[in-house]
Amino acid sequence: MTQIQKRALVLIVGSQLLIMLGIGLIIPVEPYIKEDMHLTATDMGVMAALFAVAQFIASPIIGRFSDKFSRVPLIAAGLLLFTISEGLFAFGIGHSLWQLNSARALGGLAAALSMPSITALASDMTTSENRARVIGWLSASFSGGIILGPGIGGMLANIDHTLPFFGSAILGLTAFVVFIIFMPDEQKLRVKKSTAQDKTTKRVGTRQFWSIALIMLLIMILVSSFGLAAFENMFSLYFHDVRGFNLSEIAWFLVVNGILSLIFQVVFFEKLVHYIGELMVIRISFISGFLSIVWILFAQSKWEVFVATLIVFVGFDILRPAITTLLSHINESQQGLINGLNMSLTSVGNIVGPVLGGIFLDIGSNLPYAFVAIILAIASLLTFTVRFKK
């Protein structure tokens, strides 16, 4: 990569990290907001879902828009809207539920503006040889924000419940200013393609966009996001209520999981893709997730549950960048639309997964994980049905 491309990579990785931090900030503050404003669990559920709903609706539309015009202005607009949404949420705490809901919906729109465009721009400025490394870095920033967000939010909320969101708004505004000042011209970032390759890409993009390979990968995105959302949202309750872990043990687990996930994404992901290929990484992730969840269901000791759950989380954390990297090879000319569909289907999983997980947990303590195991078993079989060719 050139120096200009490396500078752009730092800016887009930092932008995605900031947005994911903002998403995670609300998690530890939710109980306090609920108590302070005398809200119901349904109110809090709707508030959380509005983010994913806005992202689900807007991501494919904005992704296609970025293919036709430009990606950098959309990323900048996403950062600015993120700043506004965080500030609006901070001012709404303790005062207005509709303001909180509006802020979360704006946050979802901000994510839809920036995140598909960030991934598409990363694909534009890389070759097939170094794309896995860049996607790994983006995935690490995605996971890092989710991991660090709740911790930072919890510490700042101890001072004041609005402080995490005011702080996030200030960081967002700073990131917006830095981005528009230092982001290079988009045309200088794109990897040049030969005329013949460019014509072939355009022909495939217009006539054969909905290929079997693309449909299968999108189904895998939906399955993985659905399974991960159900697994993640039930894991604390399952660990505490069913397996008897205390809060300190759960906190240590999150720290160890976060460190392992970041190491795998930054250090090992590119090497895995290089030696065994994206499809094999996807297949191993699904199969290991299925086997580990079955292990959890029959485990007798806390250590068994701890190790098996780590395998599931790490598998999910390298699964997403593997699918995203393989998606980037399907159609070079419509990266924005493809990544918009990617984020949209992820949002569907984030909406439906936690709801079904909660329903199953109310019925039986092991039912959510048994259901996720079945889903992962089906996904594992799907990886054997189609051969993907770059």
Sequence and secondary structure as in RCSB ss.txt:
>XXXX:A:sequence
MTQIQKRALVLIVGSQLLIMLGIGLIIPVEPYIKEDMHLTATDMGVMAALFAVAQFIASPIIGRFSDKFSRVPLI
AAGLLLFTISEGLFAFGIGHSLWQLNSARALGGLAAALSMPSITALASDMTTSENRARVIGWLSASFSGGIILGP
GIGGMLANIDHTLPFFGSAILGLTAFVVFIIFMPDEQKLRVKKSTAQDKTTKRVGTRQFWSIALIMLLIMILVSS
FGLAAFENMFSLYFHDVRGFNLSEIAWFLVVNGILSLIFQVVFFEKLVHYIGELMVIRISFISGFLSIVWILFAQ
SKWEVFVATLIVFVGFDILRPAITTLLSHINESQQGLINGLNMSLTSVGNIVGPVLGGIFLDIGSNLPYAFVAII
LAIASLLTFTVRFKK
>XXXX:A:secstr
  HHHHHHHHHHHHHHHHHHHHHHHHHHHHHHHHHHTT  HHHHHHHHHHHHHHHHHHHHHHHHHHHHS SHHHH
HHHHHHHHHHHHHHHHHTTT HHHHHHHHHHHHHHHHHHHHHHHHHHHHT  TTTHHHHHHHHHHHHHHHHHHHH
HHHHHHHTT TTHHHHHHHHHHHHHHHHHHHH   GGGTS    HHHHHHHHHHHHHS S HHHHHHHHHHHHHH
HHHHHHHHHHHHIIIIIS   HHHHHHHHHHHHHHHHHIIIIIHHHHHHHH HHHHHHHHHHHHHHHHHHHHH  
SHHHHHHHHHHHHHHHHHHHHHHHHHHHTT GGGHHHHHHHHHHHHHHHHHHHHHHHHHHHHH TTHHHHHHHHH
HHHHHHHTTT     
